[in-house]
Amino acid sequence: MNKILFLSLLALCVSTSVEAGKGRQPCSGKKGGISHCQGSKFICQDGSMSGSKKTCR
C-alpha cells in the first residue's frame, strides 16, 4: 500500500514539473535569457526589453 502511494505521489510531482516547464520563457532563444528586472519588465542578456506579459519580481 505504501509503495503504491509513493509511486502515485512521484507521478504527480513529475507531471506537475513538466507542466510548469511548458511554454516560452521571457528572453528565450537568441535573446540569451534574463539579465535582470527593470521595474516589472524583464531585461534580456542582449540588452533588449522582453515583450513578455509575465511580471518580473
PQR file of N, CA, C, O and H, with PARSE charges and radii, in Angstrom:
ATOM      1  N   MET A   1       0.828  -1.200   0.000 -0.4000 1.5000
ATOM      2  CA  MET A   1       0.000   0.000   0.000 -0.0000 2.0000
ATOM      3  C   MET A   1       0.870   1.260   0.000  0.5500 1.7000
ATOM      4  O   MET A   1       0.609   2.188  -0.766 -0.5500 1.4000
ATOM      5  N   ASN A   2       1.895   1.302   0.848 -0.4000 1.5000
ATOM      6  CA  ASN A   2       2.773   2.470   0.900 -0.0000 2.0000
ATOM      7  C   ASN A   2       3.521   2.673  -0.402  0.5500 1.7000
ATOM      8  O   ASN A   2       3.764   3.808  -0.813 -0.5500 1.4000
ATOM      9  H   ASN A   2       2.107   0.548   1.470  0.4000 1.0000
ATOM     10  N   LYS A   3       3.887   1.574  -1.055 -0.4000 1.5000
ATOM     11  CA  LYS A   3       4.603   1.652  -2.322 -0.0000 2.0000
ATOM     12  C   LYS A   3       3.715   2.284  -3.397  0.5500 1.7000
ATOM     13  O   LYS A   3       4.187   3.097  -4.191 -0.5500 1.4000
ATOM     14  H   LYS A   3       3.690   0.653  -0.721  0.4000 1.0000
ATOM     15  N   ILE A   4       2.452   1.919  -3.423 -0.4000 1.5000
ATOM     16  CA  ILE A   4       1.508   2.485  -4.391 -0.0000 2.0000
ATOM     17  C   ILE A   4       1.321   3.975  -4.135  0.5500 1.7000
ATOM     18  O   ILE A   4       1.295   4.764  -5.080 -0.5500 1.4000
ATOM     19  H   ILE A   4       2.069   1.259  -2.777  0.4000 1.0000
ATOM     20  N   LEU A   5       1.191   4.364  -2.886 -0.4000 1.5000
ATOM     21  CA  LEU A   5       1.032   5.777  -2.537 -0.0000 2.0000
ATOM     22  C   LEU A   5       2.259   6.569  -2.951  0.5500 1.7000
ATOM     23  O   LEU A   5       2.139   7.655  -3.517 -0.5500 1.4000
ATOM     24  H   LEU A   5       1.212   3.723  -2.119  0.4000 1.0000
ATOM     25  N   PHE A   6       3.435   6.035  -2.672 -0.4000 1.5000
ATOM     26  CA  PHE A   6       4.680   6.701  -3.033 -0.0000 2.0000
ATOM     27  C   PHE A   6       4.780   6.895  -4.541  0.5500 1.7000
ATOM     28  O   PHE A   6       5.116   7.985  -5.004 -0.5500 1.4000
ATOM     29  H   PHE A   6       3.533   5.152  -2.211  0.4000 1.0000
ATOM     30  N   LEU A   7       4.494   5.851  -5.307 -0.4000 1.5000
ATOM     31  CA  LEU A   7       4.575   5.946  -6.760 -0.0000 2.0000
ATOM     32  C   LEU A   7       3.545   6.918  -7.324  0.5500 1.7000
ATOM     33  O   LEU A   7       3.820   7.614  -8.302 -0.5500 1.4000
ATOM     34  H   LEU A   7       4.222   4.965  -4.931  0.4000 1.0000
ATOM     35  N   SER A   8       2.374   6.970  -6.721 -0.4000 1.5000
ATOM     36  CA  SER A   8       1.344   7.917  -7.157 -0.0000 2.0000
ATOM     37  C   SER A   8       1.789   9.350  -6.912  0.5500 1.7000
ATOM     38  O   SER A   8       1.616  10.210  -7.775 -0.5500 1.4000
ATOM     39  H   SER A   8       2.151   6.405  -5.927  0.4000 1.0000
ATOM     40  N   LEU A   9       2.356   9.613  -5.753 -0.4000 1.5000
ATOM     41  CA  LEU A   9       2.846  10.961  -5.442 -0.0000 2.0000
ATOM     42  C   LEU A   9       4.014  11.346  -6.346  0.5500 1.7000
ATOM     43  O   LEU A   9       4.111  12.491  -6.787 -0.5500 1.4000
ATOM     44  H   LEU A   9       2.497   8.914  -5.052  0.4000 1.0000
ATOM     45  N   LEU A  10       4.889  10.397  -6.617 -0.4000 1.5000
ATOM     46  CA  LEU A  10       6.011  10.655  -7.507 -0.0000 2.0000
ATOM     47  C   LEU A  10       5.526  11.017  -8.907  0.5500 1.7000
ATOM     48  O   LEU A  10       6.034  11.957  -9.518 -0.5500 1.4000
ATOM     49  H   LEU A  10       4.810   9.467  -6.259  0.4000 1.0000
ATOM     50  N   ALA A  11       4.550  10.279  -9.411 -0.4000 1.5000
ATOM     51  CA  ALA A  11       3.993  10.562 -10.738 -0.0000 2.0000
ATOM     52  C   ALA A  11       3.338  11.940 -10.779  0.5500 1.7000
ATOM     53  O   ALA A  11       3.446  12.650 -11.779 -0.5500 1.4000
ATOM     54  H   ALA A  11       4.138   9.515  -8.914  0.4000 1.0000
ATOM     55  N   LEU A  12       2.667  12.315  -9.708 -0.4000 1.5000
ATOM     56  CA  LEU A  12       2.034  13.628  -9.640 -0.0000 2.0000
ATOM     57  C   LEU A  12       3.081  14.735  -9.667  0.5500 1.7000
ATOM     58  O   LEU A  12       2.902  15.736 -10.361 -0.5500 1.4000
ATOM     59  H   LEU A  12       2.580  11.738  -8.896  0.4000 1.0000
ATOM     60  N   CYS A  13       4.160  14.571  -8.929 -0.4000 1.5000
ATOM     61  CA  CYS A  13       5.229  15.576  -8.897 -0.0000 2.0000
ATOM     62  C   CYS A  13       5.890  15.726 -10.259  0.5500 1.7000
ATOM     63  O   CYS A  13       6.168  16.844 -10.691 -0.5500 1.4000
ATOM     64  H   CYS A  13       4.306  13.758  -8.366  0.4000 1.0000
ATOM     65  N   VAL A  14       6.142  14.631 -10.930 -0.4000 1.5000
ATOM     66  CA  VAL A  14       6.782  14.675 -12.241 -0.0000 2.0000
ATOM     67  C   VAL A  14       5.874  15.365 -13.247  0.5500 1.7000
ATOM     68  O   VAL A  14       6.338  16.209 -14.014 -0.5500 1.4000
ATOM     69  H   VAL A  14       5.916  13.722 -10.579  0.4000 1.0000
ATOM     70  N   SER A  15       4.600  15.026 -13.261 -0.4000 1.5000
ATOM     71  CA  SER A  15       3.687  15.639 -14.224 -0.0000 2.0000
ATOM     72  C   SER A  15       3.514  17.120 -13.943  0.5500 1.7000
ATOM     73  O   SER A  15       3.358  17.901 -14.882 -0.5500 1.4000
ATOM     74  H   SER A  15       4.224  14.340 -12.638  0.4000 1.0000
ATOM     75  N   THR A  16       3.538  17.531 -12.690 -0.4000 1.5000
ATOM     76  CA  THR A  16       3.414  18.951 -12.337 -0.0000 2.0000
ATOM     77  C   THR A  16       4.636  19.725 -12.805  0.5500 1.7000
ATOM     78  O   THR A  16       4.494  20.830 -13.328 -0.5500 1.4000
ATOM     79  H   THR A  16       3.665  16.897 -11.928  0.4000 1.0000
ATOM     80  N   SER A  17       5.833  19.173 -12.631 -0.4000 1.5000
ATOM     81  CA  SER A  17       7.036  19.881 -13.045 -0.0000 2.0000
ATOM     82  C   SER A  17       7.133  19.961 -14.566  0.5500 1.7000
ATOM     83  O   SER A  17       7.666  20.937 -15.094 -0.5500 1.4000
ATOM     84  H   SER A  17       5.948  18.275 -12.207  0.4000 1.0000
ATOM     85  N   VAL A  18       6.632  18.963 -15.271 -0.4000 1.5000
ATOM     86  CA  VAL A  18       6.632  19.008 -16.731 -0.0000 2.0000
ATOM     87  C   VAL A  18       5.697  20.109 -17.210  0.5500 1.7000
ATOM     88  O   VAL A  18       6.038  20.850 -18.132 -0.5500 1.4000
ATOM     89  H   VAL A  18       6.199  18.170 -14.841  0.4000 1.0000
ATOM     90  N   GLU A  19       4.528  20.227 -16.600 -0.4000 1.5000
ATOM     91  CA  GLU A  19       3.583  21.281 -16.975 -0.0000 2.0000
ATOM     92  C   GLU A  19       4.177  22.658 -16.731  0.5500 1.7000
ATOM     93  O   GLU A  19       3.988  23.562 -17.546 -0.5500 1.4000
ATOM     94  H   GLU A  19       4.251  19.625 -15.851  0.4000 1.0000
ATOM     95  N   ALA A  20       4.889  22.836 -15.633 -0.4000 1.5000
ATOM     96  CA  ALA A  20       5.477  24.131 -15.303 -0.0000 2.0000
ATOM     97  C   ALA A  20       6.543  24.527 -16.316  0.5500 1.7000
ATOM     98  O   ALA A  20       6.773  25.716 -16.534 -0.5500 1.4000
ATOM     99  H   ALA A  20       5.043  22.103 -14.971  0.4000 1.0000
ATOM    100  N   GLY A  21       7.193  23.555 -16.933 -0.4000 1.5000
ATOM    101  CA  GLY A  21       8.250  23.840 -17.892 -0.0000 2.0000
ATOM    102  C   GLY A  21       7.755  24.141 -19.292  0.5500 1.7000
ATOM    103  O   GLY A  21       8.545  24.551 -20.142 -0.5500 1.4000
ATOM    104  H   GLY A  21       7.007  22.589 -16.755  0.4000 1.0000
ATOM    105  N   LYS A  22       6.479  23.953 -19.557 -0.4000 1.5000
ATOM    106  CA  LYS A  22       5.934  24.203 -20.888 -0.0000 2.0000
ATOM    107  C   LYS A  22       5.812  25.698 -21.138  0.5500 1.7000
ATOM    108  O   LYS A  22       5.707  26.492 -20.203 -0.5500 1.4000
ATOM    109  H   LYS A  22       5.837  23.620 -18.866  0.4000 1.0000
ATOM    110  N   GLY A  23       5.827  26.065 -22.401 -0.4000 1.5000
ATOM    111  CA  GLY A  23       5.668  27.464 -22.774 -0.0000 2.0000
ATOM    112  C   GLY A  23       7.012  28.166 -22.851  0.5500 1.7000
ATOM    113  O   GLY A  23       8.013  27.688 -22.317 -0.5500 1.4000
ATOM    114  H   GLY A  23       5.912  25.420 -23.161  0.4000 1.0000
ATOM    115  N   ARG A  24       7.014  29.274 -23.505 -0.4000 1.5000
ATOM    116  CA  ARG A  24       8.248  30.037 -23.659 -0.0000 2.0000
ATOM    117  C   ARG A  24       8.501  30.887 -22.433  0.5500 1.7000
ATOM    118  O   ARG A  24       7.573  31.381 -21.793 -0.5500 1.4000
ATOM    119  H   ARG A  24       6.201  29.662 -23.938  0.4000 1.0000
ATOM    120  N   GLN A  25       9.737  31.042 -22.129 -0.4000 1.5000
ATOM    121  CA  GLN A  25      10.156  31.873 -21.013 -0.0000 2.0000
ATOM    122  C   GLN A  25      10.555  33.245 -21.554  0.5500 1.7000
ATOM    123  O   GLN A  25      10.921  33.364 -22.723 -0.5500 1.4000
ATOM    124  H   GLN A  25      10.491  30.640 -22.649  0.4000 1.0000
ATOM    125  N   PRO A  26      10.490  34.275 -20.721 -0.5600 1.5000
ATOM    126  CA  PRO A  26      10.936  35.600 -21.164  0.2800 2.0000
ATOM    127  C   PRO A  26      12.403  35.548 -21.606  0.5500 1.7000
ATOM    128  O   PRO A  26      13.221  34.873 -20.980 -0.5500 1.4000
ATOM    129  N   CYS A  27      12.724  36.253 -22.667 -0.4000 1.5000
ATOM    130  CA  CYS A  27      14.094  36.377 -23.183 -0.0000 2.0000
ATOM    131  C   CYS A  27      14.671  35.051 -23.671  0.5500 1.7000
ATOM    132  O   CYS A  27      15.888  34.865 -23.643 -0.5500 1.4000
ATOM    133  H   CYS A  27      12.060  36.801 -23.175  0.4000 1.0000
ATOM    134  N   SER A  28      13.829  34.139 -24.111 -0.4000 1.5000
ATOM    135  CA  SER A  28      14.340  32.852 -24.571 -0.0000 2.0000
ATOM    136  C   SER A  28      14.890  32.972 -25.986  0.5500 1.7000
ATOM    137  O   SER A  28      14.690  33.977 -26.668 -0.5500 1.4000
ATOM    138  H   SER A  28      12.841  34.290 -24.133  0.4000 1.0000
ATOM    139  N   GLY A  29      15.569  31.949 -26.400 -0.4000 1.5000
ATOM    140  CA  GLY A  29      16.108  31.906 -27.749 -0.0000 2.0000
ATOM    141  C   GLY A  29      17.329  32.787 -27.921  0.5500 1.7000
ATOM    142  O   GLY A  29      18.231  32.775 -27.084 -0.5500 1.4000
ATOM    143  H   GLY A  29      15.731  31.133 -25.846  0.4000 1.0000
ATOM    144  N   LYS A  30      17.363  33.548 -28.997 -0.4000 1.5000
ATOM    145  CA  LYS A  30      18.530  34.365 -29.346 -0.0000 2.0000
ATOM    146  C   LYS A  30      18.780  35.511 -28.364  0.5500 1.7000
ATOM    147  O   LYS A  30      19.862  36.097 -28.368 -0.5500 1.4000
ATOM    148  H   LYS A  30      16.630  33.558 -29.678  0.4000 1.0000
ATOM    149  N   LYS A  31      17.802  35.834 -27.532 -0.4000 1.5000
ATOM    150  CA  LYS A  31      17.967  36.931 -26.573 -0.0000 2.0000
ATOM    151  C   LYS A  31      18.891  36.546 -25.425  0.5500 1.7000
ATOM    152  O   LYS A  31      19.370  37.424 -24.708 -0.5500 1.4000
ATOM    153  H   LYS A  31      16.923  35.358 -27.529  0.4000 1.0000
ATOM    154  N   GLY A  32      19.149  35.267 -25.236 -0.4000 1.5000
ATOM    155  CA  GLY A  32      20.160  34.825 -24.290 -0.0000 2.0000
ATOM    156  C   GLY A  32      19.724  34.646 -22.852  0.5500 1.7000
ATOM    157  O   GLY A  32      20.562  34.377 -21.991 -0.5500 1.4000
ATOM    158  H   GLY A  32      18.760  34.554 -25.820  0.4000 1.0000
ATOM    159  N   GLY A  33      18.455  34.785 -22.566 -0.4000 1.5000
ATOM    160  CA  GLY A  33      17.978  34.617 -21.191 -0.0000 2.0000
ATOM    161  C   GLY A  33      17.799  35.955 -20.494  0.5500 1.7000
ATOM    162  O   GLY A  33      18.058  37.014 -21.065 -0.5500 1.4000
ATOM    163  H   GLY A  33      17.774  35.004 -23.266  0.4000 1.0000
ATOM    164  N   ILE A  34      17.355  35.884 -19.262 -0.4000 1.5000
ATOM    165  CA  ILE A  34      17.066  37.086 -18.485 -0.0000 2.0000
ATOM    166  C   ILE A  34      18.343  37.614 -17.841  0.5500 1.7000
ATOM    167  O   ILE A  34      19.089  36.860 -17.217 -0.5500 1.4000
ATOM    168  H   ILE A  34      17.144  35.024 -18.798  0.4000 1.0000
ATOM    169  N   SER A  35      18.588  38.902 -17.994 -0.4000 1.5000
ATOM    170  CA  SER A  35      19.727  39.555 -17.347 -0.0000 2.0000
ATOM    171  C   SER A  35      19.320  40.072 -15.975  0.5500 1.7000
ATOM    172  O   SER A  35      19.955  39.768 -14.965 -0.5500 1.4000
ATOM    173  H   SER A  35      17.982  39.514 -18.501  0.4000 1.0000
ATOM    174  N   HIS A  36      18.233  40.870 -15.957 -0.4000 1.5000
ATOM    175  CA  HIS A  36      17.758  41.458 -14.705 -0.0000 2.0000
ATOM    176  C   HIS A  36      16.359  42.028 -14.905  0.5500 1.7000
ATOM    177  O   HIS A  36      15.797  41.951 -15.997 -0.5500 1.4000
ATOM    178  H   HIS A  36      17.717  41.117 -16.778  0.4000 1.0000
ATOM    179  N   CYS A  37      15.805  42.596 -13.846 -0.4000 1.5000
ATOM    180  CA  CYS A  37      14.494  43.240 -13.909 -0.0000 2.0000
ATOM    181  C   CYS A  37      14.664  44.754 -13.891  0.5500 1.7000
ATOM    182  O   CYS A  37      15.574  45.290 -13.260 -0.5500 1.4000
ATOM    183  H   CYS A  37      16.262  42.658 -12.958  0.4000 1.0000
ATOM    184  N   GLN A  38      13.776  45.419 -14.591 -0.4000 1.5000
ATOM    185  CA  GLN A  38      13.693  46.880 -14.518 -0.0000 2.0000
ATOM    186  C   GLN A  38      12.229  47.178 -14.253  0.5500 1.7000
ATOM    187  O   GLN A  38      11.403  47.167 -15.166 -0.5500 1.4000
ATOM    188  H   GLN A  38      13.036  44.984 -15.104  0.4000 1.0000
ATOM    189  N   GLY A  39      11.917  47.445 -12.994 -0.4000 1.5000
ATOM    190  CA  GLY A  39      10.522  47.553 -12.583 -0.0000 2.0000
ATOM    191  C   GLY A  39       9.888  46.179 -12.682  0.5500 1.7000
ATOM    192  O   GLY A  39      10.369  45.233 -12.059 -0.5500 1.4000
ATOM    193  H   GLY A  39      12.588  47.454 -12.252  0.4000 1.0000
ATOM    194  N   SER A  40       8.821  46.052 -13.449 -0.4000 1.5000
ATOM    195  CA  SER A  40       8.165  44.758 -13.610 -0.0000 2.0000
ATOM    196  C   SER A  40       8.504  44.111 -14.955  0.5500 1.7000
ATOM    197  O   SER A  40       7.925  43.083 -15.305 -0.5500 1.4000
ATOM    198  H   SER A  40       8.430  46.821 -13.955  0.4000 1.0000
ATOM    199  N   LYS A  41       9.428  44.694 -15.705 -0.4000 1.5000
ATOM    200  CA  LYS A  41       9.813  44.180 -17.029 -0.0000 2.0000
ATOM    201  C   LYS A  41      11.116  43.402 -16.957  0.5500 1.7000
ATOM    202  O   LYS A  41      11.985  43.696 -16.136 -0.5500 1.4000
ATOM    203  H   LYS A  41       9.899  45.529 -15.420  0.4000 1.0000
ATOM    204  N   PHE A  42      11.241  42.402 -17.829 -0.4000 1.5000
ATOM    205  CA  PHE A  42      12.458  41.614 -17.938 -0.0000 2.0000
ATOM    206  C   PHE A  42      13.411  42.287 -18.915  0.5500 1.7000
ATOM    207  O   PHE A  42      12.997  42.704 -19.996 -0.5500 1.4000
ATOM    208  H   PHE A  42      10.535  42.163 -18.496  0.4000 1.0000
ATOM    209  N   ILE A  43      14.671  42.396 -18.549 -0.4000 1.5000
ATOM    210  CA  ILE A  43      15.706  42.872 -19.454 -0.0000 2.0000
ATOM    211  C   ILE A  43      16.535  41.652 -19.852  0.5500 1.7000
ATOM    212  O   ILE A  43      17.022  40.906 -19.002 -0.5500 1.4000
ATOM    213  H   ILE A  43      15.008  42.057 -17.671  0.4000 1.0000
ATOM    214  N   CYS A  44      16.681  41.469 -21.154 -0.4000 1.5000
ATOM    215  CA  CYS A  44      17.359  40.292 -21.678 -0.0000 2.0000
ATOM    216  C   CYS A  44      18.872  40.489 -21.705  0.5500 1.7000
ATOM    217  O   CYS A  44      19.368  41.609 -21.581 -0.5500 1.4000
ATOM    218  H   CYS A  44      16.286  42.075 -21.845  0.4000 1.0000
ATOM    219  N   GLN A  45      19.598  39.382 -21.868 -0.4000 1.5000
ATOM    220  CA  GLN A  45      21.061  39.422 -21.923 -0.0000 2.0000
ATOM    221  C   GLN A  45      21.563  40.271 -23.089  0.5500 1.7000
ATOM    222  O   GLN A  45      22.657  40.830 -23.016 -0.5500 1.4000
ATOM    223  H   GLN A  45      19.195  38.472 -21.969  0.4000 1.0000
ATOM    224  N   ASP A  46      20.780  40.373 -24.161 -0.4000 1.5000
ATOM    225  CA  ASP A  46      21.214  41.173 -25.305 -0.0000 2.0000
ATOM    226  C   ASP A  46      20.895  42.654 -25.130  0.5500 1.7000
ATOM    227  O   ASP A  46      21.147  43.451 -26.035 -0.5500 1.4000
ATOM    228  H   ASP A  46      19.891  39.918 -24.220  0.4000 1.0000
ATOM    229  N   GLY A  47      20.339  43.035 -23.966 -0.4000 1.5000
ATOM    230  CA  GLY A  47      20.061  44.440 -23.671 -0.0000 2.0000
ATOM    231  C   GLY A  47      18.646  44.888 -24.014  0.5500 1.7000
ATOM    232  O   GLY A  47      18.246  45.990 -23.637 -0.5500 1.4000
ATOM    233  H   GLY A  47      20.134  42.388 -23.232  0.4000 1.0000
ATOM    234  N   SER A  48      17.884  44.062 -24.718 -0.4000 1.5000
ATOM    235  CA  SER A  48      16.519  44.441 -25.093 -0.0000 2.0000
ATOM    236  C   SER A  48      15.542  44.155 -23.953  0.5500 1.7000
ATOM    237  O   SER A  48      15.835  43.381 -23.042 -0.5500 1.4000
ATOM    238  H   SER A  48      18.210  43.167 -25.024  0.4000 1.0000
ATOM    239  N   MET A  49      14.387  44.791 -24.023 -0.4000 1.5000
ATOM    240  CA  MET A  49      13.334  44.552 -23.041 -0.0000 2.0000
ATOM    241  C   MET A  49      12.417  43.457 -23.589  0.5500 1.7000
ATOM    242  O   MET A  49      12.018  43.498 -24.753 -0.5500 1.4000
ATOM    243  H   MET A  49      14.149  45.420 -24.763  0.4000 1.0000
ATOM    244  N   SER A  50      12.093  42.502 -22.759 -0.4000 1.5000
ATOM    245  CA  SER A  50      11.232  41.404 -23.180 -0.0000 2.0000
ATOM    246  C   SER A  50       9.810  41.893 -23.423  0.5500 1.7000
ATOM    247  O   SER A  50       9.326  42.793 -22.736 -0.5500 1.4000
ATOM    248  H   SER A  50      12.417  42.469 -21.814  0.4000 1.0000
ATOM    249  N   GLY A  51       9.156  41.300 -24.395 -0.4000 1.5000
ATOM    250  CA  GLY A  51       7.760  41.606 -24.682 -0.0000 2.0000
ATOM    251  C   GLY A  51       6.803  40.730 -23.881  0.5500 1.7000
ATOM    252  O   GLY A  51       5.598  40.726 -24.134 -0.5500 1.4000
ATOM    253  H   GLY A  51       9.550  40.569 -24.953  0.4000 1.0000
ATOM    254  N   SER A  52       7.333  40.000 -22.929 -0.4000 1.5000
ATOM    255  CA  SER A  52       6.538  39.074 -22.147 -0.0000 2.0000
ATOM    256  C   SER A  52       5.456  39.787 -21.332  0.5500 1.7000
ATOM    257  O   SER A  52       5.655  40.903 -20.853 -0.5500 1.4000
ATOM    258  H   SER A  52       8.312  40.003 -22.724  0.4000 1.0000
ATOM    259  N   LYS A  53       4.323  39.131 -21.187 -0.4000 1.5000
ATOM    260  CA  LYS A  53       3.248  39.666 -20.351 -0.0000 2.0000
ATOM    261  C   LYS A  53       3.437  39.258 -18.902  0.5500 1.7000
ATOM    262  O   LYS A  53       2.710  39.723 -18.024 -0.5500 1.4000
ATOM    263  H   LYS A  53       4.161  38.224 -21.576  0.4000 1.0000
ATOM    264  N   LYS A  54       4.426  38.376 -18.640 -0.4000 1.5000
ATOM    265  CA  LYS A  54       4.736  37.985 -17.260 -0.0000 2.0000
ATOM    266  C   LYS A  54       5.397  39.161 -16.565  0.5500 1.7000
ATOM    267  O   LYS A  54       6.013  40.009 -17.211 -0.5500 1.4000
ATOM    268  H   LYS A  54       5.016  37.998 -19.353  0.4000 1.0000
ATOM    269  N   THR A  55       5.268  39.208 -15.248 -0.4000 1.5000
ATOM    270  CA  THR A  55       5.906  40.285 -14.490 -0.0000 2.0000
ATOM    271  C   THR A  55       7.176  39.793 -13.828  0.5500 1.7000
ATOM    272  O   THR A  55       7.255  38.649 -13.380 -0.5500 1.4000
ATOM    273  H   THR A  55       4.768  38.519 -14.724  0.4000 1.0000
ATOM    274  N   CYS A  56       8.150  40.646 -13.771 -0.4000 1.5000
ATOM    275  CA  CYS A  56       9.451  40.347 -13.178 -0.0000 2.0000
ATOM    276  C   CYS A  56       9.417  40.805 -11.725  0.5500 1.7000
ATOM    277  O   CYS A  56       8.959  41.910 -11.432 -0.5500 1.4000
ATOM    278  H   CYS A  56       8.086  41.575 -14.134  0.4000 1.0000
ATOM    279  N   ARG A  57       9.897  39.967 -10.821 -0.4000 1.5000
ATOM    280  CA  ARG A  57       9.883  40.318  -9.393 -0.0000 2.0000
ATOM    281  C   ARG A  57      11.254  40.319  -8.824  0.5500 1.7000
ATOM    282  O   ARG A  57      11.430  40.592  -7.637 -0.5500 1.4000
ATOM    283  H   ARG A  57      10.269  39.070 -11.059  0.4000 1.0000
TER
END
